[in-house]
Amino acid sequence: MIDFLAGAVTVGHIAAAAFFLSFWRKTADRLFLAFAAAFALFALNQALGFALTVVSEPTNLIYVLRILGFLIIIGAVVDKNLQKPLARSQRRR
């Protein structure tokens, strides 16, 4: 049952990455590209965690991928919010 759930979570992360990648292709907004990259890292983290049969999560280094994914999301949101309002309104046209 754990194997099935690990695979389902991995597929969910891959689907989310593909979803954000399709939005990036339509809008060329870096925020969507960052979310796609983060979810790809989450999928890799989940797959490696299952493949390497991680027993103790806090002591395993593959979870650095998860931290990296969250840092990418935080950086993208901060970057999006720091853009000049004029530049944002011009992109919508």
Secondary structure, DSSP 8 states (H G I E B T S, - for coil): -HHHHHHHHHHHHHHHHHHHHHHHHHH--HHHHHHHHHHHHHHHHHHHHHHTT-S-GGG-GGGHHHHHHHHHHHHHHHHHHHS-HHHHHHHH-
